[in-house]
């Protein structure tokens, strides 16, 4: 994998795009009946999470309601009209997306531009003469092309033609993982045609205990995508869908599928701002900012030793063609500390010695998954869907509402910094020492509680510390806190500055 540190010694490679009839498996009646029962039970469990005919499908507030498009998809798939497109060239759809792109780009371009300027340094964009509006048009085309691919091409995939649509690398890692008979967890990100890994596996078989069987696949999908794929699911008896929701809703369903040795796909970048945060790409200075990560996958990996096999789907000629990669499995119990960087070495030793908290164990696995998956997001910037919601989903704000005293100001600040520490993980960070200084500061500001002169009018509504490293987040918060001190606070409470400076020094 290329170095992404932008240290001037190495370059970052961005890949620019070059611009059947359904096959029905013979079904064993008993297996078909079993699937019907399973699907019926799951439908009852998920009925409140599935979409009905009156549901809105407006995924992003900046874009239109997708309802009409999704229902069009359902019509095409349910009537079999997709069969006409099995051997048709994808080019007309590409041309159509190029025509529609300029009409749509205005709504979301400012958000895309902000994210890309955050991810790629100005020197890099300038050196490669990158036009971000062109990137914006490309990502809009990607969204539209993905829709057309799902509607007209993916239903035509069969064991006979699958290699025409999808090339696959690393299937041996899935085969080896299934031999353990615990199920397999496959983390992936919203990159390229993200349903192609699932489609490719549906057409594969594996031999376990001298018995050849189809690979059974499970997807955790949003209500909108469940509706989009609902008809497709009916074509195959070895694919299942779970509608996303709270962990308490998902745990038993996922566990049931894993016990039946199925491959469960988990979207690793489908995160929210309340989840634990780890480095985006650990070891890359430009990308050491912290990003939320789902905790579902680490839970099952540590609980039952479920194999973790990351995957990416990279578009090739067009969106109907993909290269699907399955990477070597990540097994936290077998990591060799001697092969890891010094900061990780210490934490992996703690993990093996049973001295690491569950939260840190979960975060360490998320960090390892990030190292595998997120370089591809940077390499294919306009094929990564989550670029649009990166800032929104990664927010971490220190919110100040109706603050009139320094006691309130510092109380809110310190409380949120404590929460930040509790929700983040970085190898080698001096957590114990940092919490001790935060505790000292909390004690120090008690002197301000009843001081009538310690008043402040704080007009700034919040301090945003999301998408920063711990060091950058604390430096930002502390610099604002020190700058906001009145002359009275500076003279009467000099120890505040001492403690704040002691706090930021712990991150050096």
VEXRO-763651 format. One record per residue (C-alpha): residue number from 1; residue in three letters; chain; x, y, z. Coordinates in steps of 0.25 Angstrom, whole numbers, plus 5000, padded with zeros to 4 digits. Example, Ala and Ser with C-alpha at 12.3 -4.5 7.8 and 13.67 -1.06 7.14 Angstrom:
<sites>
(1; "ala"; "A"; (5049; 4982; 5031)) (2; "ser"; "A"; (5055; 4996; 5029)) 
</sites>
This chain:
<sites>
(1; "unk"; "A"; (5000; 5000; 5000)) (2; "unk"; "A"; (5005; 5014; 4997)) (3; "unk"; "A"; (5010; 5023; 5007)) (4; "unk"; "A"; (4999; 5033; 5010)) (5; "unk"; "A"; (5007; 5043; 5019)) (6; "unk"; "A"; (5010; 5053; 5009)) (7; "unk"; "A"; (5024; 5055; 5015)) (8; "unk"; "A"; (5029; 5060; 5001)) (9; "unk"; "A"; (5037; 5047; 4999)) (10; "unk"; "A"; (5026; 5039; 4994)) (11; "unk"; "A"; (5014; 5042; 4985)) (12; "unk"; "A"; (5000; 5038; 4988)) (13; "unk"; "A"; (4993; 5030; 4976)) (14; "unk"; "A"; (4979; 5034; 4973)) (15; "unk"; "A"; (4973; 5025; 4962)) (16; "unk"; "A"; (4964; 5032; 4952)) (17; "unk"; "A"; (4953; 5025; 4945)) (18; "unk"; "A"; (4954; 5021; 4930)) (19; "unk"; "A"; (4942; 5027; 4925)) (20; "unk"; "A"; (4887; 4949; 4926)) (21; "unk"; "A"; (4877; 4943; 4928)) (22; "unk"; "A"; (4875; 4940; 4943)) (23; "unk"; "A"; (4881; 4926; 4947)) (24; "unk"; "A"; (4872; 4919; 4957)) (25; "unk"; "A"; (4878; 4909; 4966)) (26; "unk"; "A"; (4871; 4895; 4969)) (27; "unk"; "A"; (4866; 4896; 4983)) (28; "unk"; "A"; (4865; 4885; 4993)) (29; "unk"; "A"; (4851; 4886; 4998)) (30; "unk"; "A"; (4855; 4885; 5012)) (31; "unk"; "A"; (4866; 4896; 5011)) (32; "unk"; "A"; (4855; 4905; 5004)) (33; "unk"; "A"; (4845; 4902; 5015)) (34; "unk"; "A"; (4856; 4906; 5026)) (35; "unk"; "A"; (4859; 4919; 5019)) (36; "unk"; "A"; (4844; 4922; 5018)) (37; "unk"; "A"; (4843; 4920; 5033)) (38; "unk"; "A"; (4856; 4928; 5036)) (39; "unk"; "A"; (4851; 4940; 5027)) (40; "unk"; "A"; (4837; 4940; 5033)) (41; "unk"; "A"; (4843; 4941; 5047)) (42; "unk"; "A"; (4853; 4952; 5043)) (43; "unk"; "A"; (4841; 4959; 5036)) (44; "unk"; "A"; (4833; 4959; 5049)) (45; "unk"; "A"; (4845; 4964; 5056)) (46; "unk"; "A"; (4849; 4975; 5046)) (47; "unk"; "A"; (4835; 4979; 5042)) (48; "unk"; "A"; (4836; 4993; 5049)) (49; "unk"; "A"; (4849; 4995; 5042)) (50; "unk"; "A"; (4845; 4992; 5028)) (51; "unk"; "A"; (4839; 5002; 5018)) (52; "unk"; "A"; (4825; 5001; 5014)) (53; "unk"; "A"; (4818; 5008; 5002)) (54; "unk"; "A"; (4816; 5021; 5009)) (55; "unk"; "A"; (4831; 5022; 5014)) (56; "unk"; "A"; (4840; 5034; 5010)) (57; "unk"; "A"; (4853; 5030; 5005)) (58; "unk"; "A"; (4860; 5043; 5006)) (59; "unk"; "A"; (4874; 5038; 5011)) (60; "unk"; "A"; (4881; 5052; 5011)) (61; "unk"; "A"; (4873; 5065; 5013)) (62; "unk"; "A"; (4881; 5072; 5002)) (63; "unk"; "A"; (4875; 5062; 4992)) (64; "unk"; "A"; (4862; 5058; 4986)) (65; "unk"; "A"; (4853; 5047; 4992)) (66; "unk"; "A"; (4858; 5034; 4985)) (67; "unk"; "A"; (4844; 5028; 4987)) (68; "unk"; "A"; (4841; 5028; 4972)) (69; "unk"; "A"; (4854; 5022; 4968)) (70; "unk"; "A"; (4853; 5011; 4978)) (71; "unk"; "A"; (4839; 5007; 4974)) (72; "unk"; "A"; (4844; 5007; 4959)) (73; "unk"; "A"; (4855; 4998; 4963)) (74; "unk"; "A"; (4845; 4989; 4970)) (75; "unk"; "A"; (4836; 4989; 4958)) (76; "unk"; "A"; (4848; 4985; 4948)) (77; "unk"; "A"; (4853; 4974; 4957)) (78; "unk"; "A"; (4839; 4968; 4960)) (79; "unk"; "A"; (4835; 4968; 4946)) (80; "unk"; "A"; (4848; 4962; 4940)) (81; "unk"; "A"; (4850; 4974; 4931)) (82; "unk"; "A"; (4865; 4974; 4935)) (83; "unk"; "A"; (4867; 4961; 4927)) (84; "unk"; "A"; (4868; 4970; 4914)) (85; "unk"; "A"; (4881; 4977; 4919)) (86; "unk"; "A"; (4890; 4965; 4922)) (87; "unk"; "A"; (4899; 4967; 4910)) (88; "unk"; "A"; (4896; 4981; 4908)) (89; "unk"; "A"; (4907; 4992; 4908)) (90; "unk"; "A"; (4907; 5000; 4921)) (91; "unk"; "A"; (4911; 5013; 4913)) (92; "unk"; "A"; (4897; 5019; 4911)) (93; "unk"; "A"; (4895; 5019; 4926)) (94; "unk"; "A"; (4909; 5026; 4927)) (95; "unk"; "A"; (4905; 5036; 4917)) (96; "unk"; "A"; (4892; 5039; 4924)) (97; "unk"; "A"; (4899; 5041; 4937)) (98; "unk"; "A"; (4908; 5051; 4931)) (99; "unk"; "A"; (4896; 5059; 4926)) (100; "unk"; "A"; (4889; 5058; 4940)) (101; "unk"; "A"; (4902; 5061; 4948)) (102; "unk"; "A"; (4902; 5076; 4946)) (103; "unk"; "A"; (4888; 5078; 4950)) (104; "unk"; "A"; (4890; 5071; 4963)) (105; "unk"; "A"; (4904; 5075; 4967)) (106; "unk"; "A"; (4900; 5089; 4972)) (107; "unk"; "A"; (4893; 5083; 4984)) (108; "unk"; "A"; (4904; 5076; 4991)) (109; "unk"; "A"; (4917; 5081; 4985)) (110; "unk"; "A"; (4921; 5091; 4996)) (111; "unk"; "A"; (4920; 5079; 5006)) (112; "unk"; "A"; (4929; 5070; 4996)) (113; "unk"; "A"; (4939; 5081; 4994)) (114; "unk"; "A"; (4940; 5083; 5009)) (115; "unk"; "A"; (4943; 5069; 5011)) (116; "unk"; "A"; (4953; 5067; 5000)) (117; "unk"; "A"; (4961; 5079; 5004)) (118; "unk"; "A"; (4962; 5073; 5018)) (119; "unk"; "A"; (4966; 5060; 5013)) (120; "unk"; "A"; (4976; 5064; 5002)) (121; "unk"; "A"; (4987; 5075; 5005)) (122; "unk"; "A"; (4986; 5088; 4995)) (123; "unk"; "A"; (5000; 5084; 4990)) (124; "unk"; "A"; (4995; 5071; 4986)) (125; "unk"; "A"; (4983; 5076; 4979)) (126; "unk"; "A"; (4991; 5087; 4972)) (127; "unk"; "A"; (5003; 5077; 4968)) (128; "unk"; "A"; (4993; 5068; 4961)) (129; "unk"; "A"; (4984; 5079; 4955)) (130; "unk"; "A"; (4972; 5074; 4962)) (131; "unk"; "A"; (4959; 5080; 4959)) (132; "unk"; "A"; (4949; 5078; 4970)) (133; "unk"; "A"; (4937; 5081; 4962)) (134; "unk"; "A"; (4941; 5070; 4953)) (135; "unk"; "A"; (4942; 5061; 4965)) (136; "unk"; "A"; (4928; 5065; 4969)) (137; "unk"; "A"; (4923; 5062; 4956)) (138; "unk"; "A"; (4930; 5048; 4956)) (139; "unk"; "A"; (4924; 5045; 4970)) (140; "unk"; "A"; (4910; 5049; 4965)) (141; "unk"; "A"; (4912; 5040; 4953)) (142; "unk"; "A"; (4916; 5029; 4962)) (143; "unk"; "A"; (4903; 5030; 4971)) (144; "unk"; "A"; (4895; 5029; 4958)) (145; "unk"; "A"; (4902; 5018; 4952)) (146; "unk"; "A"; (4902; 5010; 4964)) (147; "unk"; "A"; (4887; 5011; 4964)) (148; "unk"; "A"; (4886; 5007; 4949)) (149; "unk"; "A"; (4895; 4995; 4952)) (150; "unk"; "A"; (4887; 4990; 4963)) (151; "unk"; "A"; (4874; 4992; 4955)) (152; "unk"; "A"; (4878; 4986; 4942)) (153; "unk"; "A"; (4891; 4978; 4943)) (154; "unk"; "A"; (4892; 4972; 4957)) (155; "unk"; "A"; (4880; 4963; 4956)) (156; "unk"; "A"; (4886; 4956; 4943)) (157; "unk"; "A"; (4898; 4951; 4951)) (158; "unk"; "A"; (4899; 4936; 4951)) (159; "unk"; "A"; (4910; 4925; 4953)) (160; "unk"; "A"; (4911; 4925; 4938)) (161; "unk"; "A"; (4914; 4940; 4936)) (162; "unk"; "A"; (4919; 4945; 4949)) (163; "unk"; "A"; (4933; 4946; 4945)) (164; "unk"; "A"; (4929; 4955; 4933)) (165; "unk"; "A"; (4924; 4965; 4944)) (166; "unk"; "A"; (4933; 4962; 4956)) (167; "unk"; "A"; (4948; 4958; 4957)) (168; "unk"; "A"; (4951; 4953; 4971)) (169; "unk"; "A"; (4964; 4953; 4979)) (170; "unk"; "A"; (4966; 4946; 4992)) (171; "unk"; "A"; (4954; 4936; 4992)) (172; "unk"; "A"; (4964; 4926; 4999)) (173; "unk"; "A"; (4963; 4935; 5012)) (174; "unk"; "A"; (4948; 4933; 5012)) (175; "unk"; "A"; (4949; 4918; 5010)) (176; "unk"; "A"; (4959; 4917; 5021)) (177; "unk"; "A"; (4951; 4925; 5030)) (178; "unk"; "A"; (4939; 4916; 5027)) (179; "unk"; "A"; (4946; 4904; 5031)) (180; "unk"; "A"; (4946; 4908; 5046)) (181; "unk"; "A"; (4931; 4907; 5045)) (182; "unk"; "A"; (4928; 4920; 5053)) (183; "unk"; "A"; (4923; 4929; 5042)) (184; "unk"; "A"; (4931; 4940; 5036)) (185; "unk"; "A"; (4931; 4955; 5038)) (186; "unk"; "A"; (4934; 4963; 5026)) (187; "unk"; "A"; (4936; 4978; 5029)) (188; "unk"; "A"; (4935; 4987; 5017)) (189; "unk"; "A"; (4933; 5002; 5014)) (190; "unk"; "A"; (4923; 5009; 5004)) (191; "unk"; "A"; (4933; 5008; 4993)) (192; "unk"; "A"; (4930; 5005; 4978)) (193; "unk"; "A"; (4918; 4995; 4976)) (194; "unk"; "A"; (4918; 4991; 4990)) (195; "unk"; "A"; (4908; 4979; 4987)) (196; "unk"; "A"; (4918; 4972; 4978)) (197; "unk"; "A"; (4925; 4965; 4989)) (198; "unk"; "A"; (4912; 4959; 4993)) (199; "unk"; "A"; (4908; 4955; 4979)) (200; "unk"; "A"; (4921; 4949; 4976)) (201; "unk"; "A"; (4921; 4940; 4988)) (202; "unk"; "A"; (4906; 4936; 4985)) (203; "unk"; "A"; (4912; 4928; 4973)) (204; "unk"; "A"; (4923; 4921; 4980)) (205; "unk"; "A"; (4923; 4908; 4987)) (206; "unk"; "A"; (4932; 4903; 4999)) (207; "unk"; "A"; (4936; 4889; 5003)) (208; "unk"; "A"; (4935; 4887; 5018)) (209; "unk"; "A"; (4936; 4873; 5025)) (210; "unk"; "A"; (4936; 4867; 5011)) (211; "unk"; "A"; (4923; 4873; 5007)) (212; "unk"; "A"; (4922; 4884; 4996)) (213; "unk"; "A"; (4912; 4895; 5000)) (214; "unk"; "A"; (4908; 4908; 4995)) (215; "unk"; "A"; (4914; 4920; 5002)) (216; "unk"; "A"; (4903; 4927; 5010)) (217; "unk"; "A"; (4903; 4942; 5011)) (218; "unk"; "A"; (4897; 4952; 5021)) (219; "unk"; "A"; (4896; 4967; 5019)) (220; "unk"; "A"; (4892; 4977; 5029)) (221; "unk"; "A"; (4885; 4988; 5021)) (222; "unk"; "A"; (4878; 5001; 5023)) (223; "unk"; "A"; (4862; 5001; 5021)) (224; "unk"; "A"; (4864; 5008; 5008)) (225; "unk"; "A"; (4874; 4998; 5003)) (226; "unk"; "A"; (4866; 4986; 5008)) (227; "unk"; "A"; (4855; 4991; 5000)) (228; "unk"; "A"; (4864; 4993; 4988)) (229; "unk"; "A"; (4869; 4979; 4989)) (230; "unk"; "A"; (4856; 4972; 4994)) (231; "unk"; "A"; (4852; 4966; 4980)) (232; "unk"; "A"; (4867; 4962; 4978)) (233; "unk"; "A"; (4867; 4954; 4991)) (234; "unk"; "A"; (4856; 4945; 4986)) (235; "unk"; "A"; (4864; 4940; 4975)) (236; "unk"; "A"; (4874; 4933; 4984)) (237; "unk"; "A"; (4873; 4923; 4996)) (238; "unk"; "A"; (4887; 4926; 5001)) (239; "unk"; "A"; (4885; 4941; 5003)) (240; "unk"; "A"; (4879; 4948; 5015)) (241; "unk"; "A"; (4877; 4962; 5020)) (242; "unk"; "A"; (4876; 4969; 5033)) (243; "unk"; "A"; (4871; 4983; 5035)) (244; "unk"; "A"; (4880; 4991; 5043)) (245; "unk"; "A"; (4876; 4997; 5056)) (246; "unk"; "A"; (4880; 4997; 5071)) (247; "unk"; "A"; (4891; 4987; 5075)) (248; "unk"; "A"; (4881; 4980; 5084)) (249; "unk"; "A"; (4872; 4978; 5072)) (250; "unk"; "A"; (4883; 4972; 5063)) (251; "unk"; "A"; (4891; 4964; 5073)) (252; "unk"; "A"; (4882; 4951; 5073)) (253; "unk"; "A"; (4880; 4951; 5058)) (254; "unk"; "A"; (4895; 4953; 5055)) (255; "unk"; "A"; (4898; 4942; 5065)) (256; "unk"; "A"; (4888; 4932; 5059)) (257; "unk"; "A"; (4894; 4934; 5045)) (258; "unk"; "A"; (4908; 4933; 5050)) (259; "unk"; "A"; (4905; 4920; 5057)) (260; "unk"; "A"; (4900; 4915; 5043)) (261; "unk"; "A"; (4914; 4918; 5038)) (262; "unk"; "A"; (4910; 4929; 5029)) (263; "unk"; "A"; (4918; 4941; 5024)) (264; "unk"; "A"; (4912; 4954; 5030)) (265; "unk"; "A"; (4916; 4967; 5023)) (266; "unk"; "A"; (4917; 4979; 5033)) (267; "unk"; "A"; (4919; 4993; 5027)) (268; "unk"; "A"; (4931; 4999; 5035)) (269; "unk"; "A"; (4929; 5013; 5031)) (270; "unk"; "A"; (4914; 5013; 5035)) (271; "unk"; "A"; (4917; 5020; 5048)) (272; "unk"; "A"; (4911; 5031; 5057)) (273; "unk"; "A"; (4917; 5042; 5065)) (274; "unk"; "A"; (4914; 5035; 5078)) (275; "unk"; "A"; (4923; 5023; 5076)) (276; "unk"; "A"; (4937; 5021; 5080)) (277; "unk"; "A"; (4948; 5027; 5072)) (278; "unk"; "A"; (4961; 5022; 5067)) (279; "unk"; "A"; (4971; 5028; 5057)) (280; "unk"; "A"; (4967; 5028; 5042)) (281; "unk"; "A"; (4980; 5022; 5038)) (282; "unk"; "A"; (4989; 5019; 5049)) (283; "unk"; "A"; (5004; 5022; 5046)) (284; "unk"; "A"; (5001; 5033; 5035)) (285; "unk"; "A"; (5003; 5046; 5041)) (286; "unk"; "A"; (4993; 5053; 5031)) (287; "unk"; "A"; (4983; 5043; 5035)) (288; "unk"; "A"; (4984; 5042; 5050)) (289; "unk"; "A"; (4971; 5049; 5053)) (290; "unk"; "A"; (4961; 5041; 5060)) (291; "unk"; "A"; (4948; 5035; 5054)) (292; "unk"; "A"; (4936; 5028; 5060)) (293; "unk"; "A"; (4936; 5012; 5058)) (294; "unk"; "A"; (4924; 5003; 5060)) (295; "unk"; "A"; (4926; 4993; 5071)) (296; "unk"; "A"; (4917; 4982; 5066)) (297; "unk"; "A"; (4928; 4974; 5059)) (298; "unk"; "A"; (4939; 4975; 5071)) (299; "unk"; "A"; (4928; 4970; 5080)) (300; "unk"; "A"; (4926; 4957; 5072)) (301; "unk"; "A"; (4941; 4955; 5069)) (302; "unk"; "A"; (4945; 4955; 5084)) (303; "unk"; "A"; (4933; 4948; 5089)) (304; "unk"; "A"; (4934; 4936; 5080)) (305; "unk"; "A"; (4947; 4937; 5072)) (306; "unk"; "A"; (4939; 4940; 5059)) (307; "unk"; "A"; (4949; 4941; 5047)) (308; "unk"; "A"; (4950; 4956; 5042)) (309; "unk"; "A"; (4953; 4957; 5027)) (310; "unk"; "A"; (4952; 4971; 5021)) (311; "unk"; "A"; (4948; 4974; 5007)) (312; "unk"; "A"; (4947; 4985; 4997)) (313; "unk"; "A"; (4940; 4986; 4983)) (314; "unk"; "A"; (4948; 4994; 4973)) (315; "unk"; "A"; (4941; 4999; 4960)) (316; "unk"; "A"; (4947; 4995; 4947)) (317; "unk"; "A"; (4943; 4998; 4933)) (318; "unk"; "A"; (4929; 5004; 4938)) (319; "unk"; "A"; (4920; 5001; 4950)) (320; "unk"; "A"; (4916; 4988; 4945)) (321; "unk"; "A"; (4930; 4983; 4946)) (322; "unk"; "A"; (4937; 4981; 4959)) (323; "unk"; "A"; (4950; 4976; 4965)) (324; "unk"; "A"; (4946; 4970; 4979)) (325; "unk"; "A"; (4957; 4968; 4988)) (326; "unk"; "A"; (4957; 4959; 5001)) (327; "unk"; "A"; (4969; 4962; 5010)) (328; "unk"; "A"; (4976; 4953; 5020)) (329; "unk"; "A"; (4968; 4951; 5033)) (330; "unk"; "A"; (4971; 4959; 5045)) (331; "unk"; "A"; (4972; 4951; 5057)) (332; "unk"; "A"; (4975; 4960; 5069)) (333; "unk"; "A"; (4979; 4947; 5078)) (334; "unk"; "A"; (4990; 4944; 5067)) (335; "unk"; "A"; (4996; 4958; 5065)) (336; "unk"; "A"; (5011; 4957; 5066)) (337; "unk"; "A"; (5016; 4969; 5075)) (338; "unk"; "A"; (5030; 4969; 5069)) (339; "unk"; "A"; (5024; 4972; 5055)) (340; "unk"; "A"; (5016; 4984; 5060)) (341; "unk"; "A"; (5021; 4999; 5062)) (342; "unk"; "A"; (5026; 5002; 5076)) (343; "unk"; "A"; (5014; 5009; 5080)) (344; "unk"; "A"; (5005; 4997; 5076)) (345; "unk"; "A"; (5015; 4987; 5081)) (346; "unk"; "A"; (5012; 4991; 5095)) (347; "unk"; "A"; (4997; 4990; 5094)) (348; "unk"; "A"; (4997; 4977; 5087)) (349; "unk"; "A"; (5005; 4971; 5098)) (350; "unk"; "A"; (4995; 4977; 5108)) (351; "unk"; "A"; (4984; 4970; 5100)) (352; "unk"; "A"; (4991; 4957; 5100)) (353; "unk"; "A"; (4993; 4958; 5115)) (354; "unk"; "A"; (4979; 4961; 5118)) (355; "unk"; "A"; (4982; 4975; 5123)) (356; "unk"; "A"; (4974; 4983; 5113)) (357; "unk"; "A"; (4960; 4988; 5115)) (358; "unk"; "A"; (4949; 4983; 5106)) (359; "unk"; "A"; (4947; 4997; 5100)) (360; "unk"; "A"; (4962; 4998; 5097)) (361; "unk"; "A"; (4961; 4984; 5091)) (362; "unk"; "A"; (4950; 4987; 5082)) (363; "unk"; "A"; (4957; 5000; 5078)) (364; "unk"; "A"; (4970; 4993; 5075)) (365; "unk"; "A"; (4962; 4984; 5065)) (366; "unk"; "A"; (4955; 4995; 5059)) (367; "unk"; "A"; (4969; 5002; 5057)) (368; "unk"; "A"; (4974; 4990; 5050)) (369; "unk"; "A"; (4962; 4989; 5041)) (370; "unk"; "A"; (4964; 5004; 5038)) (371; "unk"; "A"; (4978; 5002; 5033)) (372; "unk"; "A"; (4973; 4992; 5023)) (373; "unk"; "A"; (4961; 4999; 5018)) (374; "unk"; "A"; (4962; 5014; 5018)) (375; "unk"; "A"; (4975; 5015; 5009)) (376; "unk"; "A"; (4965; 5010; 4998)) (377; "unk"; "A"; (4956; 5022; 5001)) (378; "unk"; "A"; (4967; 5031; 4999)) (379; "unk"; "A"; (4971; 5025; 4986)) (380; "unk"; "A"; (4958; 5025; 4980)) (381; "unk"; "A"; (4952; 5038; 4985)) (382; "unk"; "A"; (4940; 5039; 4977)) (383; "unk"; "A"; (4936; 5025; 4979)) (384; "unk"; "A"; (4934; 5026; 4994)) (385; "unk"; "A"; (4920; 5030; 4998)) (386; "unk"; "A"; (4923; 5034; 5012)) (387; "unk"; "A"; (4931; 5046; 5008)) (388; "unk"; "A"; (4918; 5053; 5007)) (389; "unk"; "A"; (4915; 5051; 5022)) (390; "unk"; "A"; (4929; 5050; 5028)) (391; "unk"; "A"; (4928; 5063; 5036)) (392; "unk"; "A"; (4914; 5062; 5040)) (393; "unk"; "A"; (4916; 5047; 5045)) (394; "unk"; "A"; (4929; 5051; 5052)) (395; "unk"; "A"; (4924; 5063; 5060)) (396; "unk"; "A"; (4929; 5065; 5074)) (397; "unk"; "A"; (4925; 5078; 5080)) (398; "unk"; "A"; (4927; 5085; 5093)) (399; "unk"; "A"; (4914; 5092; 5093)) (400; "unk"; "A"; (4912; 5105; 5101)) (401; "unk"; "A"; (4898; 5109; 5104)) (402; "unk"; "A"; (4895; 5121; 5113)) (403; "unk"; "A"; (4908; 5122; 5119)) (404; "unk"; "A"; (4910; 5134; 5128)) (405; "unk"; "A"; (4921; 5130; 5138)) (406; "unk"; "A"; (4935; 5124; 5137)) (407; "unk"; "A"; (4931; 5113; 5146)) (408; "unk"; "A"; (4920; 5108; 5136)) (409; "unk"; "A"; (4930; 5110; 5124)) (410; "unk"; "A"; (4941; 5102; 5130)) (411; "unk"; "A"; (4932; 5091; 5135)) (412; "unk"; "A"; (4926; 5089; 5122)) (413; "unk"; "A"; (4939; 5089; 5115)) (414; "unk"; "A"; (4946; 5079; 5125)) (415; "unk"; "A"; (4934; 5070; 5125)) (416; "unk"; "A"; (4934; 5069; 5110)) (417; "unk"; "A"; (4949; 5067; 5109)) (418; "unk"; "A"; (4947; 5055; 5119)) (419; "unk"; "A"; (4936; 5049; 5110)) (420; "unk"; "A"; (4945; 5051; 5098)) (421; "unk"; "A"; (4956; 5043; 5105)) (422; "unk"; "A"; (4946; 5032; 5109)) (423; "unk"; "A"; (4941; 5031; 5095)) (424; "unk"; "A"; (4955; 5031; 5088)) (425; "unk"; "A"; (4967; 5022; 5087)) (426; "unk"; "A"; (4981; 5025; 5082)) (427; "unk"; "A"; (4993; 5015; 5084)) (428; "unk"; "A"; (5003; 5021; 5094)) (429; "unk"; "A"; (4994; 5032; 5100)) (430; "unk"; "A"; (4996; 5035; 5114)) (431; "unk"; "A"; (4982; 5033; 5118)) (432; "unk"; "A"; (4984; 5032; 5134)) (433; "unk"; "A"; (4992; 5044; 5135)) (434; "unk"; "A"; (4983; 5052; 5126)) (435; "unk"; "A"; (4971; 5048; 5134)) (436; "unk"; "A"; (4978; 5052; 5147)) (437; "unk"; "A"; (4981; 5066; 5142)) (438; "unk"; "A"; (4967; 5067; 5137)) (439; "unk"; "A"; (4963; 5064; 5152)) (440; "unk"; "A"; (4972; 5074; 5157)) (441; "unk"; "A"; (4966; 5085; 5148)) (442; "unk"; "A"; (4952; 5081; 5152)) (443; "unk"; "A"; (4956; 5083; 5167)) (444; "unk"; "A"; (4963; 5096; 5163)) (445; "unk"; "A"; (4950; 5102; 5157)) (446; "unk"; "A"; (4942; 5100; 5169)) (447; "unk"; "A"; (4949; 5113; 5174)) (448; "unk"; "A"; (4941; 5120; 5163)) (449; "unk"; "A"; (4927; 5114; 5167)) (450; "unk"; "A"; (4923; 5125; 5177)) (451; "unk"; "A"; (4932; 5136; 5172)) (452; "unk"; "A"; (4923; 5148; 5167)) (453; "unk"; "A"; (4935; 5154; 5159)) (454; "unk"; "A"; (4937; 5142; 5151)) (455; "unk"; "A"; (4926; 5145; 5140)) (456; "unk"; "A"; (4927; 5143; 5125)) (457; "unk"; "A"; (4919; 5146; 5113)) (458; "unk"; "A"; (4923; 5134; 5104)) (459; "unk"; "A"; (4917; 5137; 5090)) (460; "unk"; "A"; (4924; 5125; 5083)) (461; "unk"; "A"; (4913; 5114; 5083)) (462; "unk"; "A"; (4922; 5102; 5082)) (463; "unk"; "A"; (4937; 5097; 5080)) (464; "unk"; "A"; (4937; 5086; 5069)) (465; "unk"; "A"; (4948; 5076; 5072)) (466; "unk"; "A"; (4943; 5064; 5063)) (467; "unk"; "A"; (4953; 5059; 5052)) (468; "unk"; "A"; (4965; 5063; 5060)) (469; "unk"; "A"; (4975; 5055; 5068)) (470; "unk"; "A"; (4975; 5056; 5083)) (471; "unk"; "A"; (4987; 5065; 5083)) (472; "unk"; "A"; (4980; 5074; 5073)) (473; "unk"; "A"; (4967; 5074; 5080)) (474; "unk"; "A"; (4973; 5077; 5094)) (475; "unk"; "A"; (4982; 5088; 5088)) (476; "unk"; "A"; (4970; 5095; 5081)) (477; "unk"; "A"; (4961; 5094; 5094)) (478; "unk"; "A"; (4972; 5099; 5103)) (479; "unk"; "A"; (4976; 5110; 5094)) (480; "unk"; "A"; (4962; 5115; 5094)) (481; "unk"; "A"; (4960; 5114; 5109)) (482; "unk"; "A"; (4973; 5121; 5112)) (483; "unk"; "A"; (4970; 5132; 5102)) (484; "unk"; "A"; (4956; 5135; 5108)) (485; "unk"; "A"; (4962; 5138; 5122)) (486; "unk"; "A"; (4959; 5152; 5127)) (487; "unk"; "A"; (4970; 5160; 5134)) (488; "unk"; "A"; (4963; 5156; 5147)) (489; "unk"; "A"; (4964; 5141; 5145)) (490; "unk"; "A"; (4978; 5142; 5140)) (491; "unk"; "A"; (4983; 5149; 5153)) (492; "unk"; "A"; (4974; 5142; 5163)) (493; "unk"; "A"; (4975; 5128; 5157)) (494; "unk"; "A"; (4989; 5126; 5151)) (495; "unk"; "A"; (4989; 5111; 5154)) (496; "unk"; "A"; (4978; 5109; 5143)) (497; "unk"; "A"; (4989; 5113; 5133)) (498; "unk"; "A"; (4999; 5104; 5139)) (499; "unk"; "A"; (4990; 5092; 5139)) (500; "unk"; "A"; (4985; 5094; 5125)) (501; "unk"; "A"; (4999; 5095; 5120)) (502; "unk"; "A"; (5002; 5082; 5128)) (503; "unk"; "A"; (4990; 5076; 5121)) (504; "unk"; "A"; (4995; 5079; 5107)) (505; "unk"; "A"; (5009; 5075; 5110)) (506; "unk"; "A"; (5005; 5061; 5112)) (507; "unk"; "A"; (5001; 5059; 5098)) (508; "unk"; "A"; (5016; 5062; 5093)) 
</sites>
